[in-house]
Structures are given as structure tokens and as C-alpha cells.
Amino acid sequence: MRIDAITLKQLRALMAVARSGSLTLAAAELHQTPPTIHSQIRNLEVAVGQPLLQRAADGAGFRTTPAGREILTAAQRIEANLSQAERQVTALSQGKSGHVVLGTVSTAKYFAPRLVRMLQDRVPDIGITLKVANRSEVIAAIDRHEYDLAIMGRPPRSALRNAMPLGPHPHGIVLPPDHPLARQDGYDPARLLQETFLSREEGSGTRILMERFIDRLAEGNPPRKVVMPSNETIKQAVLAGLGIGFLSLHTVHDELESGRLALLRGPDLPVMRHWYLIYGRDKDGEVPRATQRCADAIEDMAGAYLPRLR
């Protein structure tokens, strides 16, 4: 490989093609022409010494080769480091002592803004950016060093040594208030499994927890599931009577308090888990000072930003 021949433009061309699968779409995204993108990819392949892109199996568009995926991962990390440097320089120019990106899984968005507001009161000299994604995207962003801190319900094994518990994270089954099961103090598993479960997408921590709960009851006869893309969609579907939802109770706090939704009562419910704070580390394996100060402030809050369930 000729590392010294690789340019940032070439790497950005590769990332754009990998995202879209198309030279034309990549060119439009980067405000260049398709021949220019093709030339940048070709020069990058010459520098690497291996093909980085190949036609997809169905002939529609491009996908990365194994070598291409390695270069793509490196390119994403470089881009993340440049973005972090940009944020830090901007923070310094504004008289702040640093900038921290806090990433959260989508389930945490119901309390994350309150957390950021409380954090700003405690560390006013640090700029804070909040980003929300699903669990798999948050894990990938941590690996690329795009997030300085991250909040999720089940940390990946690779991040366990950098994880700090924040507080309880209950999950349960929510129903329309007029549902027959909502009026019972307990439930018959066989009756429960006749319901349609409204489920989050693959890669969601809530989905994983729901499937574990169902597996303990189903004995090889899983219930019908309908996949939906967000907690909000599931809530609206439950309200409309399309099925029942297994959700973080922090996402349905207001609906439970107002009586718009009811909570299923019975054995093993609610399912108790914890929220965790994941520390990001720099390229030397150290926690930057601004990141550590924010993490310490979050720990001192002792979960005061979490919704309180009756």
C-alpha cells in the first residue's frame, strides 16, 4: 500500500459510494461529477493495491470488497476525528473548555433533553451536542469515536469496562385501557400469546428484551409480531387497538399517568434493567477531560432526570 498517496477526497468518495451504492448519487452528494468520483476511487484502489468496490450480486450498484470495508472503517474514523477536532476548536473559539457529543439510543430521547439541560447547568463551560440513534447505530458510532459519551440500556461487551450504571430501566407490556387483560391483576401466558405483539426493528435493545420475555412463555409457539420503526409508532398502534406493545416504561410515562394506556400486571413484570453511561476514549485510550467532567456530573445527578413511575 502507498499510504502517502491516499487523500481525504478519495476516502470521502469511497464513503459516499458505500452509502448510496451509486457513483451518480455519490457525485450528487459531493457536488462533483461521476467521472471525478470514478477517478478518485480508481486512484484510491491503485494506492491500496486492491479493488475496493465491486458490482452488487444483482448488478444494481456497488458494494465494498473486504479490503474496501477495511479502508471504509478507517475513513469513517478519520472523518470522526476531524469532526471532533472541529467541535473542539469551535468550542475554544467560543471561550468554552471543550465540546462533548452525547449519543443516546432512541428509547432514551424521552429524558435525554432534561439530562442535557441539567448538565448545562453543571458544566456551562462545555458545549454539548445530543445525538439519537438506534442501538446498533450507537454502538457503531462509539467504535468510530463519533460519540464521547453514550447512554443505552445494554452495553456491548466491548464497552463493558467503560460502562457506568445510571439508574433503573423498567420495561413492560402496554395495552389500551379497555383491553380485557388491562383489568386483570395477573395474566394467563397462553391468553397473552394470542395477542399481536407490536415490535421494534432488528437491532433494537427493546426488541431483544421482548423476544427474551416471549421465549420464556412461548415454548416454541411464538405469537404474531408486527414490526414498527419507533416507540411512538408502537404507542399510536396500541392506542388504535392494533396489538399490544412491549416498551420501555420511560417511553410511555405520560400515557400511563394520564390513563391513555394501561400496564399489564403479573409475574416477571415489569422487566427490570438498567441504563448505562458509556465512556468514549481517544486514540490513546484516555478519557478527555471535558468528557470526564460531564460523566462525573451525570453520575452526581443520581438519575434525577429519569421519569418516576408510580
N, C-alpha and C positions, 0 to 999 in steps of 0.2 A: 504493500500500500504506500501511496505517496500522500501522507497526511498533509504535508505543506502545500499541496495543490488543491485541497478541499476549501471551498469558500462558503460563506454563510448563505449567499444567494442559491448555491447548488442545494444546500441542505433544506432551505425553505421551499425550493421547487419540489424536492422529494416529499416533504411533509404534505404539501398541497395536493400532489398526485395521490399520495396514500389516503388522504381524507376523502377525496372525490372519486378516485378511480379513473380519472379522465385528464388528459393533457389539456383539453379545451377548457374544462371547468377550472383546472388549476391556473391556467393562464388568466382567466377572467378574475379569479380571486386575487392574484398577484399583480393585476393590471399589466400583463405582458402578453406576448403572442405565443401561440402553441409552438412554433419553431424555436422560439427562445427557450421555452421550458424544456423542449426535447433536447436542445443543445446543452443546457445545464445538467440535465440528467445524464446525458451521454458523457460529458466531461467528468462528472462525479463517478460514473462507473469505471472510466479509464483510471482515475486516481485510486479507486478502491481495488481495481483489478478483477472485479466480478460483476455480473449482472445484478442489478438491484430491483428491477421491475420485470414482470412477465405478464402476458395476457391471462386474464381470468379463464377458468375452465370453460365457461360458456361463451367465451370470446368477447364479452362485453366489458370493456375497460381493463384496467391494470390492477395487479396486486403485488405486494412486495415479495421478493425471494427471501430465503433465510438470511442471506447476507444483507439484503435490504432492510429487514426488520432490525438487525443489529445497528445499522447506521441510523435508521429512523429513531430508535431509542436514544442513541447518543445525541441526535439532532434535537429531540424534544427536551433533553436535559440541558443542552446548551441554550435553547430558547428560554427555558425556565430560569436559568441562571442570569441571563441577560435581563429578563423581565424583573427578577428580584433586584438586580443592581439598579435598574431604572427606578423602581419604587424607593429604594434606599436613598439614591441621590436626590430624588424629588423631595423625600421627607427631610433630608438635611437642608435643602434649599429653602424649605418652609419653616425652618427652625425647630424641627422635631428631631428626636434622638433615634428614630428608626421607623420601620414600617413592618407590619405583621399581616400575613394573609391567613385568615381563619376559615378553613373549609369545614362544612358540615354535611352529613347525609340529609336527604330531603325531609326525613321524619323530624329532624331537629329544627327545621325552619320555624316551627311554632313557638320556640322560645329563644332561638338564636338572636333575633334583633334585640330582645330585652337584655340578653347577656352582653351584646356589643355595647349597648347604651351604658350598662353598669361598668363595663370595662373602660370605656372612655372617661368615666368619672375618676377611675382609679389610676389610670396611666394616660393623662391628657397629652403628654408629650410624644406619644407613639401613635402613628397613623395605623388604622385598622381597616382591612378590606374583608368583607364577608362573601364567601362563595358557597353555593349549594349544588350538590350533585347526588347521584345515587351511590350506593356503597362501592360498587366496582370502580366507578369513576374517581371516587375519593381516594381509594387505595392506589390507583394508577397515578393520581396527581401527587400523592405523598412520595411514591417511588421516584417520580421525576423532580422532586424537590420544588413543586409548584406551591405547596401549602407549608406554612411554618408551623401551624397547629391545626389539628383536625378533631372533630367530635363525631363519634359514631357509637353504635351500640355493641358491636362485636369486633374488636380489633383483629387484624390479620396476625398470624403467628409471627411474621417477620417484624411486627411492630410491638409485640407484647412487652419487651423490655423498656419501651418508650411510652407505655400506656399508664395513665393515672385514672382511677375511678372517680367519677364526679357525683353520682347520685343514682337513686333507683330509677328504673325504666320499665314500668309495667305495661304488659300487652294483654289484650282481651278480645272477646267477641262482642261486637255491637250489632244491635237489631233495631228495627222500628219499634217504637214504644207500644204499639198494639199487637206485636207479634206474640203468638201463644207462648213461646219459650221465655219471653220477657217477663211473664207473670209468675214464673216458677222459681223457687229457691233450690236450684239444682237442675240437672238435666240427664236425660237418658241418652247415652252415646249413640245408640242405634238411631234414635229420633233425630239427633243433631246431625248425623251424617247424611240424612235425607235432604238437608238444605244445600243450596248452591252457595259455595264459598267464593267471595269476590277477592281476588288475589292480586298482589303486586307482581311486577315483572321479574324474570330471572335476574339474579344478581342482587336483589333487594334483601337486606337483612331481615325485614319483616316477613318476606316470603319464606325464607329459610326457617325462621322460627315457627311460622304457621304450619309448614309441612312436618316439622318435628312433632308438633302438638297433634296433628291429624294422624300421623303414623302410629302414635300410641293408642289411638282409638279404633283405627280403620281395620286392622288385621287383614291387610291385603285387599280391602274393598274401599278404595278412596272415594270421597264424594265428588260431585261435579264441581269444577272450578271454572271461573271466568276471569281472565287476566285483564287488569286495568292499569293504566300508566301512572297513577298518582293516588295519594291518600285522599285528596279532595274528590277525585272521580269516584272512588270507592264510597266515600261518605254520601255523596249525592245518590249513588246507585242503591245504597241501603235505604236511604230515605224514600226512594221511589219504589221500594219493595222488590228489587231485582235479586236480592240474596242477602246473606249476612257477611259481615266483614271482620277479619282478624287484623287488628290495628294496634299500633302504639297508643296507649290511652292518653298520652300527651298530645296526640293529634286530634282527639275528639273531646278534649276537656270542656270546651264551651257548649258543645251539643249535649253532652251528658248533664252538665249543670242546668241547662235550660229545659231538659226533658225531651228534646227533639230526637235523641237516640237513647236506647236503653242498653244496659250492660248485662250480659249473660252471667249468672251466678252458678257456682258449682265447684266440684273437685278440680284442683290444679289450675284454677283461675282466680285472679289474673296470673299470667305467666310473668315472673319477675326476672328482670335482667338489670344491667347497669349501663349508664352512659360512661364513656371513657374519653379522655383527652389524650391525643397522640402528639408527641413532640416531634417536630421535624428537626433534622440535623443538617449542618452544612457539609460541604465536601470533605472536611477534615474530621467529621464525626462529632463536632461540637454543637451545642445549642447556643445560638446567638443571644446576646444579652437582652435585646428587645423581646425576643421570643420567650426567654426565661422569665422576664418581668411580667409579661402577660399571663403566662402559665401560673405563676405564683399568685397573681391577682385573682385568676379564675378559681384556684384552689381555695383561697381565702373566702370566697363567696359562699362556699359550702352548699352549693346547689340552690341558692336563694332565687335564682332565675327560673327554676323548674316549676311547671304548673302543679298546684296542690290538689290532689284528688280526695274526695270525701269517701 
